Amino acid sequence: MLWYIGKRLLQSIVTLFIIVTIVFGLLRLMPEEGYLGAAAEKMSPEQQEIYLSNLGLRDPLIVQLGNFYASLLQGDLGTSVTYRTDVPVTTIISEKIMYSLFLGLGAVALSLIVGVPLGILMAQMKGRWLDRLGTGYIVFVVAVPAAVYYIFIQMYITEIFNLPMLFDEYNPISWLLPLTSMALAPTASYAMWMRRYMVDELNKDYIKLARAKGVKERTLMFKHVMRNAFIPLAQYLPATILFTIMGSIYIESLYSIPGMGGLLVDAIQRQDNAVVQGLVLIFSSLGIIGLFLGDLAMALVDPRIKLGKGESVR
């Protein structure tokens, strides 16, 4: 187990290094106005050149990359140029991250509470009205672009139920529509996969044999079918949680939520490369952590999976 964890941690670190390095290089290809900010108009070409040299942007790319990682190891992500001039990126992100975490985790909790039971009921009532209704919901969410039903919810549901259209941190009711909107896709995903895995289990020979022996249906469902169906689903839970947190970009912009998603959009529009770089690092880290935890979760819930040296997680 320890050997496997060490190997996966090393793979995750290498993957994160590659992603951040690529983004670092791409940002260096962006217009230099992103580093000068509003002061660019007041500077002569000579002053701009001196300013960029002081930032280290005239050094070879490999030297810039080394300086960036040296600062990163000290917890320094640089300072904002255009979003909030001379304010550390870590300070800016720390003020935004809790909104995204609360929104993302709340949406995942809601989708689990609704999606998993819905998938179980759809499997138990296969071919009946609830299964067809749930399948219609899943097809709708998958087929229709998310922006369409996000806007529909904001424009019409707010009017029908007299709910706030924009986020207000002092009004808990204003969280309802953003949470619901973000939970729609993961709810459909959980329901779809839970139904699929349970139907697969119900059609296996050991279930038919257990029924023939007279095992109670309730015992069969909870002790065998649901337990075995949840094993492959467990692999995706951590990743889904973290991807949901990262997927809040559009929702935060739509409802004016001051989280990391809206910050990323604003930083890109303002060409604040230091802030963009810091956010990409955080989002990439969250995604890699989710995949890593997914493998561990699957191993913990399924004792048949061995994680010793020379053995695969699959």
Secondary structure, 3 states (H helix, E strand, C coil): CHHHHHHHHHHHHHHHHHHHHHHHHHHCCCCCHHHHHHHHHHCCHHHHHHHHHHCCCCCCHHHHHHHHHHHHHCCCCCECCCCCCCCEHHHHHHHHHHHHHHHHHHHHHHHHHHHHHHHHHHHHCCCCHHHHHHHHHHHHHHHCCHHHHHHHHHHHHHHHHCCCCCCCCCCHHHHHHHHHHHHHHHHHHHHHHHHHHHHHHHCCHHHHHHHHCCCCHHHHHHHHHHHHHHHHHHHHHHHHHHHHHHCCHHHHHHCCCCCHHHHHHHHHHCCCHHHHHHHHHHHHHHHHHHHHHHHHHHHHHCCCCCCCCCCCCC
